[in-house]
Amino acid sequence: MLAALVTLPLGTLPVVASAAEGPVFKDGEAQPVFDPKDVVKESVWVRAPVDSDRDGRDDEVYTEVVRQKATDRGLKVPVVFFNSPYFSGGNDVANHNVDVELYVPNRHGGYDKRDGSLLKAQADERIAAAVGPNAGPIRSGRYEDYFISRGFAMVYAESLGTGKSSGCPTSGGVNETIGSKAVVDWLNGRATARNAAGADVKATWTTGNTAMMGVSYNGTLPNAVASTGVEGLKAIVPIAAISSWYDYYRADGAVVAPGTFQGEDLDVLAEYVYTRADREICKPVIAEIARKQDRVTGDYSAFWDERNYVKDAAKVKAAVLAVHGLSDWNVKVKHVHQWYEALKKHGVEHKIWLHQSGHTDPDTLRSAEWRRTINRWFSHYLYGIDNGIEKEPKSTIQREDKSWVDEAEWPAPGTASARLFPWAGGSAKGALRSESVPGHAVVESLRDDSSKLADDLVDLSSSGNRLSYATSQTATDLRLSGVARVNLAISFDRPAANVTALLVDRAPDGTSHIITRGWTDPQNRVSPSRTKPIAPGHTYRVEVELEPQDYVVKAGHKVEFVLLSSDYDYTLRPKPGAGLSIDLTATSVELPVVGGREALRRSVG
């Protein structure tokens, strides 16, 4: 290395240099002392120890490097690594039809012929729809100039089966994790790479210290690689990222869509990103995905378990700055919640950023504090700068007024479960109280109509297609932080039905906002892995876990619990008619209240 780290005293401004020979830090942050245009660019193919396209050769990951010219003169720098299946665009692929009847096990426990045939037909349709290729140059991200000027090299790689990489896309399959991990291994001298001429290329210019970050699928790959415990991956910043693919396309046995992508599934996504030049070699692999994803029963299986990173959280060595939008209904908040809880449990270095927007990078919110945070995160974990970020409050959360608040942890300290109980009158507006309904069974019913939007059903003053129960007006602000659950004593008049639960904020003027929602298949009431038939007329205990949330119900508003069957925007949509009935004396709503029961009592009595 030609120059050691330079740390400036407080109040000293760095001078931007066109040919700096070493990074500079002020107040624990890397400073912009390198010219982001004075760079070396390289293209390599990193060898990955997997043959996912089954051609008898190891897959290769196409990778582009952007590094400071000073690295040719002996400077060694850490890396910010962006991995994506989207750099070469996507194909025009049709989604699955969701206007279908729900699965009913036959008496032998198998698929009925209609559902099995439909599954195969849909799989064949998916394969026929793919077009391409779209391979092109990797596009630089919004962060490149920022990080290059501060002494971090940038590395971009195309996920297997996309662009100039070989292999096959598998929507979170282990081969994709191996491909991404191979780049980290190459940066640390444990994997080989070649250039276009076939010559061996080594990453002699880097310290090996690597961070991964990205949004959505690009943020999911950092979770996947970190879950392997790979050496050299020092930090990750997963933004709006998936932590278990089952929870992206399923919910306790129910086939559930990511928001605004009704009918998408693993096979559709794999075909969308299948942009490598060879348009035939991956078709058998994607056909296997279409069969194994099982849109019929919706059961969790070994196939889905392969795509569950939460179970491997104990292996994570990278410091995790997890970022998510509280209004993200594409990659829902459950993904960051369960990942974050697992990281905490296993003592992994962690911090969380929660903002009020949806499926987006907080950098788009123009928050200067965001860039300061990632700068300090990478300065500490990649350069070893003692800036104290690991000792700061673990939670940074944007409140409804768009202000930012630091808290010790998330969910908010002092949060405890508090229960409410529905009272009769749900076809119009029943009450939701802190005491349960006395006496014997009080049963109320609804009839499914999958053609109606949940938002519309919420706002109807009365309806036979939903049940609604509301608290009195809150006397004080009521903050919810974490996971709400609904415990139902429920029966059905058919052997299959969707179950959807909503938590709603009702303003004094009558307008509503759905705070959170959740879904389940009652046939999976015992386990997401097991379909167990339901008998019409029999009452079952069914729990619906709603998506985690952090939300303040303002004083003067009401909290409503709304039960419906199909959720037009998310669930499969069978023909209307299924009847659901709940026993109010054995049904309750559990809220994650900051301050617990006492705070709930003060607010709604």
Rosetta blueprint (number, residue, H / E / L):
1 M L
2 L L
3 A L
4 A L
5 L L
6 V E
7 T E
8 L E
9 P L
10 L L
11 G L
12 T L
13 L L
14 P L
15 V L
16 V L
17 A L
18 S L
19 A L
20 A L
21 E L
22 G L
23 P L
24 V E
25 F E
26 K E
27 D L
28 G L
29 E E
30 A E
31 Q L
32 P L
33 V L
34 F L
35 D L
36 P L
37 K L
38 D L
39 V E
40 V E
41 K E
42 E E
43 S E
44 V E
45 W E
46 V E
47 R E
48 A E
49 P L
50 V L
51 D L
52 S L
53 D L
54 R L
55 D L
56 G L
57 R L
58 D L
59 D E
60 E E
61 V E
62 Y E
63 T E
64 E E
65 V E
66 V E
67 R E
68 Q E
69 K H
70 A H
71 T H
72 D H
73 R H
74 G L
75 L L
76 K L
77 V E
78 P E
79 V E
80 V E
81 F E
82 F E
83 N E
84 S E
85 P L
86 Y L
87 F L
88 S L
89 G L
90 G L
91 N L
92 D L
93 V L
94 A L
95 N L
96 H L
97 N L
98 V L
99 D L
100 V L
101 E L
102 L L
103 Y L
104 V L
105 P L
106 N L
107 R L
108 H L
109 G L
110 G L
111 Y L
112 D L
113 K H
114 R H
115 D H
116 G H
117 S H
118 L H
119 L H
120 K H
121 A H
122 Q H
123 A H
124 D H
125 E H
126 R H
127 I H
128 A H
129 A H
130 A L
131 V L
132 G L
133 P L
134 N L
135 A L
136 G L
137 P L
138 I L
139 R L
140 S L
141 G L
142 R L
143 Y L
144 E H
145 D H
146 Y H
147 F H
148 I H
149 S L
150 R L
151 G L
152 F L
153 A E
154 M E
155 V E
156 Y E
157 A E
158 E E
159 S L
160 L L
161 G L
162 T L
163 G L
164 K L
165 S L
166 S L
167 G L
168 C L
169 P L
170 T L
171 S L
172 G L
173 G L
174 V H
175 N H
176 E H
177 T H
178 I H
179 G H
180 S H
181 K H
182 A H
183 V H
184 V H
185 D H
186 W H
187 L H
188 N L
189 G L
190 R L
191 A L
192 T L
193 A E
194 R E
195 N L
196 A L
197 A L
198 G L
199 A L
200 D E
201 V L
202 K L
203 A L
204 T L
205 W L
206 T E
207 T E
208 G E
209 N E
210 T E
211 A E
212 M E
213 M E
214 G E
215 V E
216 S L
217 Y H
218 N H
219 G H
220 T H
221 L H
222 P H
223 N H
224 A H
225 V H
226 A H
227 S L
228 T L
229 G L
230 V L
231 E L
232 G L
233 L E
234 K E
235 A E
236 I E
237 V E
238 P E
239 I E
240 A L
241 A L
242 I L
243 S L
244 S E
245 W L
246 Y H
247 D H
248 Y H
249 Y H
250 R E
251 A E
252 D L
253 G L
254 A E
255 V E
256 V E
257 A L
258 P L
259 G L
260 T L
261 F L
262 Q L
263 G L
264 E L
265 D L
266 L H
267 D H
268 V H
269 L H
270 A H
271 E H
272 Y H
273 V H
274 Y L
275 T L
276 R L
277 A L
278 D L
279 R L
280 E L
281 I L
282 C L
283 K H
284 P H
285 V H
286 I H
287 A H
288 E H
289 I H
290 A H
291 R H
292 K H
293 Q L
294 D L
295 R L
296 V L
297 T L
298 G L
299 D L
300 Y L
301 S L
302 A H
303 F H
304 W H
305 D H
306 E L
307 R L
308 N E
309 Y L
310 V H
311 K H
312 D H
313 A H
314 A H
315 K H
316 V L
317 K L
318 A L
319 A E
320 V E
321 L E
322 A E
323 V E
324 H E
325 G E
326 L L
327 S L
328 D L
329 W L
330 N L
331 V L
332 K L
333 V L
334 K H
335 H H
336 V H
337 H H
338 Q H
339 W H
340 Y H
341 E H
342 A H
343 L H
344 K H
345 K H
346 H L
347 G L
348 V L
349 E L
350 H E
351 K E
352 I E
353 W E
354 L E
355 H E
356 Q L
357 S L
358 G L
359 H L
360 T L
361 D L
362 P H
363 D H
364 T H
365 L H
366 R L
367 S L
368 A H
369 E H
370 W H
371 R H
372 R H
373 T H
374 I H
375 N H
376 R H
377 W H
378 F H
379 S H
380 H H
381 Y H
382 L H
383 Y H
384 G L
385 I L
386 D L
387 N L
388 G L
389 I H
390 E H
391 K H
392 E L
393 P L
394 K L
395 S E
396 T E
397 I E
398 Q E
399 R L
400 E L
401 D L
402 K L
403 S L
404 W E
405 V E
406 D E
407 E E
408 A L
409 E L
410 W L
411 P L
412 A L
413 P L
414 G L
415 T E
416 A E
417 S E
418 A E
419 R E
420 L E
421 F E
422 P E
423 W L
424 A L
425 G L
426 G L
427 S L
428 A L
429 K L
430 G E
431 A E
432 L E
433 R E
434 S L
435 E L
436 S L
437 V L
438 P L
439 G L
440 H L
441 A L
442 V L
443 V E
444 E E
445 S E
446 L E
447 R E
448 D L
449 D L
450 S L
451 S L
452 K L
453 L L
454 A H
455 D H
456 D H
457 L H
458 V H
459 D H
460 L L
461 S L
462 S L
463 S L
464 G L
465 N L
466 R L
467 L E
468 S E
469 Y E
470 A E
471 T L
472 S L
473 Q L
474 T L
475 A L
476 T L
477 D L
478 L E
479 R E
480 L E
481 S E
482 G E
483 V L
484 A L
485 R E
486 V E
487 N E
488 L E
489 A E
490 I E
491 S E
492 F E
493 D L
494 R L
495 P L
496 A L
497 A L
498 N L
499 V E
500 T E
501 A E
502 L E
503 L E
504 V E
505 D E
506 R E
507 A L
508 P L
509 D L
510 G L
511 T L
512 S E
513 H E
514 I E
515 I E
516 T E
517 R E
518 G E
519 W E
520 T E
521 D L
522 P H
523 Q H
524 N H
525 R L
526 V L
527 S E
528 P L
529 S L
530 R E
531 T L
532 K L
533 P L
534 I L
535 A L
536 P L
537 G L
538 H L
539 T L
540 Y E
541 R E
542 V E
543 E E
544 V E
545 E E
546 L L
547 E L
548 P L
549 Q E
550 D E
551 Y E
552 V E
553 V E
554 K L
555 A L
556 G L
557 H L
558 K E
559 V E
560 E E
561 F E
562 V E
563 L E
564 L E
565 S L
566 S L
567 D L
568 Y L
569 D L
570 Y L
571 T E
572 L L
573 R L
574 P L
575 K L
576 P L
577 G L
578 A L
579 G E
580 L E
581 S E
582 I E
583 D E
584 L H
585 T H
586 A H
587 T L
588 S E
589 V E
590 E E
591 L E
592 P E
593 V E
594 V E
595 G L
596 G H
597 R H
598 E H
599 A H
600 L H
601 R H
602 R H
603 S H
604 V H
605 G L
